[in-house]
Amino acid sequence: MFRIQASIEYVLWFKVMMSIDYSAVCSANNGQIPSESKSQPIAGILGVVKLLIGPYIIIIKRKKFVGKINGHDIWQLIDIDILPIPKTKLHLNETQERMDIEYLNMIKQTFNTPYYYFSYTYDLTHTMQRLYNTSTSFVNIPMYERADQRFLWNHYLLKNFCMENHEFCVPIIHGFIAINNCILNGKNFVWTVVSRRSRNRHGPRLLKRGIDLNGNVANFVETEMIIEYNNSKSSYVQTRGSIPLYWAQYPTLKYKPVMQIAQNENHLEAATIHFNEQISVYGQQILINLIDHRGAEQELERSYHDIVNMLDNKKIKYEAFDFHSECKKMRWDRLSILVNRVAHEQDNLKYFLLGSDGKLLILQKGVFRTNCVDCLDRTNVVQSLLGRRMLTVMLQKMDILNFGQKVEDQLDFESLFKSVWADHADIISIQYSGTGALKTDFTRTGKRTYNGMFRDLKNSLLRYYKNNLRDGVRQDSIDLVLGNYVVNAEECASLSCPLEVKPALKYFMYPIILMIALAMFMANAVFTSEYNTGTYIFLLFWGAMVMCVLSLIFYYGREFVNYPRLSSFDNGKRLHHHQS
């Protein structure tokens, strides 16, 4: 067990030794570091990233206690610090210095996205069932090596640094954790929800859709519910992830960009790779597809259905449920149709349960893999309903609830359950789309409300703004941290710097002309005291100017979208058509 409580002066000694090849020598400070050096406690080291000045070491500056899982302390990352290993910037020109600062700000932006979690002693990347199935020698392997690499968020940052210094490395996950001490029928237990976001095919919602060559899908999240009571432990796992086809929905300034399914790609091969991995990790797959069976989503639903039929795998079952059609006119009670339809499969797949003596009682044999288009709003609603149904079964089996009692009948706990799942929806949505989730009024209250619909409208407009005008920078920031883009020290010197790419002239001119035309139209419409033929002609001219410029902006919509600059946002997906 290693709990880092080092000081900056000790880390600086590390930095001198690491300046060439990342190797380090651990040594007590016997005068090598001046006594007047500043020091501050740190909570861990996230790894090393190489920028224009050279390597930087990323440390955990502040943390927050979340709770305990299986007796182990769980922490939330609150703040980081990024310390340059080289002591000078003299080898940089003025442009490189400016670009180095921009790269630094991008890394900070990524770690400012809520939330990152870690533990010094518990492997948060694995479910309880996976940890149970490991060998006795597993705990002797450094935590970053034994971690599930899909969810090890700082894998790239640790890759070089941890070769020699694994005792200093703190693996982190990105997602959501809620740990709650609860009482039902006078019995105290701990109920925990852990969601782990995959680092593979990661990025903002409209820039990352579908699948890549390695079978990784966008917005893949593993969600585990854990119950701890009287030394017995139980967990239930669900997954979500983008439809495993080569498809895209590139932002083009349109409110709902066209969904594009690649016509010349081997969808079956990619889907086979994806589901083979899913089956090897989780077992049987119940695929719940919540997208529309009509309109823009129809072709995607049919293609997914066809691919599953072509897979012809007995361990895969496809369940399509047209969420919007079934629940129209706020009839969200009709979701019970889906829950009842899959209840038999849910009972057969079971859950994981260890007795108080550590004896294995039940193994989970498969998972529900739920998706909508974004794998956010509709997905979270259905996952919460499936989770609540299985939670009732688990609590009854552990003698916390009596036979016949249900979670939804325990008013205080039901309120907590809804609140946690609504918070979970918001956080996962912020991480993928940039805003809180839609439809959380139903998750929180069990009812669809008009206030909730207005909140959804606000979040939808905010998503539109961020997805079109902010997400390119966010994708670049993520690619820096995940190692999808590696900074070359010669950028802005002998090589061009991708951050210096200048947009076309129309990117600046059209919005300026639009603002002038709109201002002139409004000024004449509002401040004119007397209307005559000249006034109407003036209004008509500026109104027409506004409409013409708006039409041009939307016609060239793709050129006004904030696309990534550092690397191809397809990241392995071979969609060649990229039209507006």
N, C-alpha and C positions, 0 to 999 in steps of 0.2 A: 504494500500500500504506500502510495506516495502522494502527499498533499503539498503542492508547491506553495511556499510562502517565502519567495526569494526577494531580492531587492534589485533595483535598476543597476546599481554598481556591479552586482554579480553578473547580470545579464550582459553588461558592457564588456566584461572580461571574456564572456562567451563570444561576443561579436568580433573582437580582435582576432581570436583564434579561427573564426569561421570565414574570414574575409576572402579566402581563396577557393576552398573546396567544401564548405559546409561542415568540415570535421570540427570537433570541439574537444577540449580537455577540461574536465571538471577539477577544479582546484580551489582550496580555501584561499581567502584573501589574506596573504601574508605581506602586505605592503605593496602589491602590484597596483592596487587601485588607491589613489589618494584618499585620505580620510575625510577631506572636505567635499568629496563627491556627493551629489544629491542621491537620495535613495527613496524608494517607495515600494510598498508590498504589491505583489501581483498574484493573480489567482491561477495562472497557467500560461502555457505557450501554445498558440494555435498553429505555428509553423513559420515558414519563410516564403516570401514572394520576391521575385527579381523584377525591379523596375529600371528606369533609366540611370539613376544614380548608382544602382547596384542592388544587392540583397537587402531586404527589410525583414525584421523579425516582428511578428504580430503577437501581442500578449493580451491576456484577459486582464483588464484593469479593474473592473467591478463585476460582481456577481450577486445573484439574489437566490435565497433558499426557497425551493418550491415545495419540498416534502421528501418523504422516504418511499422507495420501492424495494420491497424485500429486505428492509433494514438498511438500505444504502441511501446516502444523501444525494438528492438530485438538485442541480443548480441551473438557473437561467442566466445566460450571458447578458449583461447590462451594458457594458462599455469596453471598448478595446483601445489599445494604443499601438501605433506602428512606428518602430524605431529603426532608423537607417544604420546599417552595419558600417559602411564607409564613413569616415570622419569628415570628408570634404566633398564639396560640389564643384571644385575647380576644374574637373575634367568635363563638365557640362557647358554647353553654350546656353545662351539666354532662352532660346526656344525649348531646349531640352529641360531646363529648369521648370519652365511653365508647364510643359506636358507632364513632367514627373509629378507635379502637384495635382494635376488633373487626374492622373492615374490613382494617386493616393486618395483623392476624394471619392473616386468611383468604388474603391475597396471599402472605404468607410460607409458609403451608401448601402452596399450589400449587407454589411453587418448591422446596419441600422434597421433593416427589415425585420419585423418581429416574426418569430422568436427562435433563438438558438438555445439548446440545452446540453448539459454535460454532467458527468459524474466521474469522480476519481476512482471509484471502485465497482461501479455497475455498468455493464455494457448496454447502453441505451439503443444500440442499432439492432439488437436481436429481440424477438418475442420470448416470452417465458418458455414456450414449447421448444423453440430452437435452442435456447440455453440448456434446457433439460436434456436434449438429445446430443449434447457435446460430450467428448471424452474427458477423462479425469485430468489429462495434461493440458486441456484447453485453457485453464486459468493461469497457466505458467507462460503462456504466449503473451507478448506485449499487447495491450488493449487495442491499439490502432491496427495491429496485424490480424487479430481475431475478429475484428468488427465486420459486420455485413457491409461490404464496400459500396453497395447501392445507396446506403444512408449515411456514410461517413462523409460529412460535408466538407471537411478540411483535408480530404485525402491528398489532393495535389500539394497543399501547403506543407503537409507533414512528410511528403514522399522523400525528400532529400534530408531534411533535418533529423528525422527520427531514425535514420540508419544507425546513428551512433548515440542518440540521446533519447531513447524511447521513454525513459522514466520522467522526462520533462513534458512529454506530449499529452495534450488533452483532446481526445476525439469529441466532436460535437455533432449533433443532429439538428436539422431544421424542421420545424413543424409546430406541434402543440402538445403541451402536457398540463393536465389538471389532476391534482391529487387531493382527495376529500375524505376527511374523517366523518363517518356517518353512523347513525343509530337507527335500527329498525327492530321493533319488538323487544326493545331493551338490550339489543346486541350491538356491540361496537365493531365496525369493520372499516376497511379503507377501500374506497372505490377510485380507480385511476383510469384516465383516458390518455393514451399516448399515440400521437400521429407522427409518422416519419415520412418526410418527403424525399423522394429519390433525387440524387444529384445528376442522374443520367437524363439526357434530353430535357434539360431544365431551362426555363425562361418564361417571359411574360406570355399571357394567354393567346394573343393573336400571332405571336411570333413562333410559338411552339405548339404544334398540333400533331396528332397522329403518331407515327412510328418511324424509327430509323433503321439502318441496315443491320444493326445488332439486336433488333427486337425490343429496344427501349421505347416506351411510350411517354408522351408528355403528361405532366402533372400526375405522376404515379405516386400514390400515398398509401401507406400501410397503417391502418388504425387498429389499435389493440385496447380492449377494455380489460382491466385487471381488478380482481377482488381478493383481498387478504383478510382472513378471519381465523383466529385461533390456530395460527401456524399453517393452516391450509391455504392454498393459493389456486386461483382459477383465472383463466384469460380467454378472450374471444377476439378473433381477428377478422377484419374485413379489408378489402382493397378497393381502390378506385384508380382509373387511368383512362387516358384518351383512347378513342376507338382505334384498334391496332391495324390501321391501313395507312398507305401513303396519301395523306390529304392535307390540305392547308386552307387557311382563311386569312390571307394577308391583309393588313389594314390598308385602306385606300381612301380614307375620309368618309366613306359610306358608313351609315349607322350599323348595318349588318353586311359586311363584305361577303362576296360570293364564296361558297365552299367549293373547293376544287379537289377532285379525286384524280390522282395521276392515272393516265390511261395506259402507259407503257411500262409499268413497273410490276414486279412479281410480288403482289400483295400476299399471296399464299405462303411464299417462302418466309417473309418477314413475320407474318402472323404465327406460322409454325414455330419459329425461333422463340417468339414471345411466349406462347402458351406452353411450350416444352419447359421453359424456365419456370413459369408460374406453377405448373403441375409438380415439378421437381421440388419446389420450395413449399408450396401450400397444399398440394393434393388436388382433389376435384375442384372444378371451376363452375360456378353458377353465374352466368353472365346476364346481368340485369341492364338492359339498354332502355333508357328513358327518353330518347329523342323522339321528335314528331314523326308520324308516318305519312305526313303530307307536307307540301310546300318545300322550303329550302332544305330541310333535313331529310326528306324522303329518300333521295338517292343514297345518302350515307347509311341510312338504316337498312336499305335493301342490300347494299354492298357488304355490310357487316354480317347480315344474316346469311348471304350467299357464301362468304368466306368460312363461316362456322360450319355450314353444311359440307363444304369441300374438305374441311379438316377431318370430318367424320371420326371424331375422337369420343369414345364413350365416357371419358372423364370431363367432358365439356357439355354443358346444357345452356341453351340460349333462351332467355325470357325477355320478350319485348313488351314494353308497357308505354303507350303513348300518354305521357304525363299530362301534357297540356290539354289534350282532348278529353281524357278521362276525368280531369279535375276542373274543367271549365265551369264558369259561373260560380267560382269559389267553393265547389263541391270537393273539398280536400278530404272529406270523410271517405271518399271512394278509394283512397290509397290502401284501405283495408283489403280491397279486392286483391291487390298485388301481394300484400303480406300473407293473406290466407292461401293464395295460390302457391307460394313457395315455402309454406310452413313445413310441409313434409320433408323437403330437401334440407331445410335448416335443422330440423331435428336429427336427420340422418348424419349430417356433417359434424354435429356435436360441438364441443368446446374442450379446452384443456383444463384438467383438474388434478392437483396434487393433494393427498391427504395430509393431515397434521403430522403424520409420521414420515412424510417425504415420499410415500408410496404413490406411484402413478395409478390414478383411477380412471381417467378418461383422456383420450387424445382427440384433438380436432383433426378431421380428415379432409377438410376442404374449406373453401371460402366463397363468399359472394363477392364477385368483381362487378361493381356498379359504375355506370357512366351515364352522363348526359353529353352535351356538346363540350362544355367547359369542365365537367366533372366537379362542379362546385355546388350550385344551388339546389337543383332537383336531386342530385346525388346525395347531398348531405341530409335532406329531408328523409329520403328512403333509408339511408344508412342508420339514422337515429331510430327509426321505427323498428328495423331489424335488430338493432342493438338492444332496444328496450325489451323486445320480446325474449331475446336470449338471456338478457340480464335477469328477467323473472325466473327463467328456468334455472340459472346458476344459483341465484339466491335461495331458491327452494331446495335445491340439491344440497347446499351447504347449511341448511336448517336456519337460515336467517329469516326467510319468509316461510310462513306456514303454507301447507298445501291449499291451493285455492286463492291465496293472496297474489296480487299482481303489483308490479311497480307503479302503474298508473293510479292505483287506489291509495297509495301512500303519499298523501298530499305534499308534505314537506320534501320528501325525497324526490317525488315527481317534479316539483318545482326546481330543485337542484339539477336533476337530470336534464330538463329542458334548457336551463340556463347554460350548463356546461356545453351541450351540443350546439347551442346557438353561438356561444363564444368560439367554439371550435370551427364552426362554419365561417365566421367572420375572419378569423386569423388565417385559415387556409386560403380564403378568397383574397385577402390582402396580399398574401405572398405570391399568388398567381396572377390576379387581375388588377391589383392595386387599390381595390375598394373592399368594403365589407360585403358579406354575402347578401343575396336576394332571398326573399321568402322566409327570413328568420323569424318573422312574427308568428308563423305557424309552428316553428320549432320551439319558440319560447312559450307560447300560450296554447298551442293545440288548435288555434283558429286562424283563418286568413282574414285580415282586417284591411279597411281602407287606409288607415294610417300606415300600415305595412306596405301597401301598394305605393303610396306617395314616397316612402323611404326608398323603395325599390327604384322608383323613377329617378330620384336624386343620385343613387349609386350607379344607375345605368348611364346617366349623363356624365358622371365623373369617370366611369370606365371608358366611355367614348373619348374623353379628353386625354386620359393617360395612355390608352392603347394606341392612339394616333400620334400624340405629340411628346410623350415622355418615355415610352417603353424601349426605344432604341438604346438610350443611355443605360437603362436598367439591364438590358441584355448584355451590353458591353461590360458592365460592372460584374455581373454574374460570371461571364466568361473569363474575366481576369482571375477571380477567386478560384474557380473550378479548374483552371489550367487549360481551357479551350482556346485561349489566346495567350501566347507567351511573348512578353515584351523583348524586343531586340535592342541591345545597348547602342546600336548605331542609328536608331531612329532619330530623325530630325538632324542628322549629321550626314553620313554617306547614304542613308536610306531615308525615304519619305516616311512621315509619321501619319498613320491613318486618322488620328484625331484632328489633323489639320485639313481634312477634306472639306472643301468649300462647296456649299450648295449652289445650285444654279441661280442666276440673277432673278428669275421669276419668283423664286422662293421668298425674296424680300419685296419685290416690286408689287406683285399682285395684292398681298395683304395691305400694303401702304395705300395703293389706289382704292381698294375696297373701303378702307377706313375714311379716306377723303370723300369718296362718293357718298358713303352712308352719313357722314357728318354734314355734308352739304344738303342732302335730302332732308335730314331731321331739322336742320336749322331753318330751312324754308318752310317745312311743314308746321313747325311749332311757333316760330317767331314772326311769321308774316302776319301783319295786321289786316291786310286786305288782299283778297284773291282776285286775280284777273287772268286773262289769257296767257300773258307772259309768265305769271307765276305757275300756272298749270303746265306750261311747256317746260319750264325749269324743273319742276318736280318730276315730270315724265322723263326728262333727260337723265337726271341723277338716279331715278329709280331704275331706269333701263341699264344705266352704268353699273349699279349694284348687282342686278341680276346677271349681267354679262360677265362681270368679274367673278362672281360666285360660281357661275357655270364653268368658267375657265379653271378655277381652282379645283373644282370637283372632277373636271375632265382630266387634269393632270394630278389627280389626287395623290398618287403614289409618290410624286416628287415633293409633296408637302408633309409626308409622314416622317416621323423621326425613326428611321431605320438604323440598325446597328452599323458601326463603322469598323469594328475590330476584326470580325470574322463572319463567315457565312452563317446567317441565322438558321439555315436549314440544318446545319450540324449533323450531316450524315444522311439527310433525307433528300432523295434525288428528284425533287420536283423542279422541272426546268421552266414551266410556264409561270410567269410572274406578271400578269397583266392586271390593270386596274379594273 
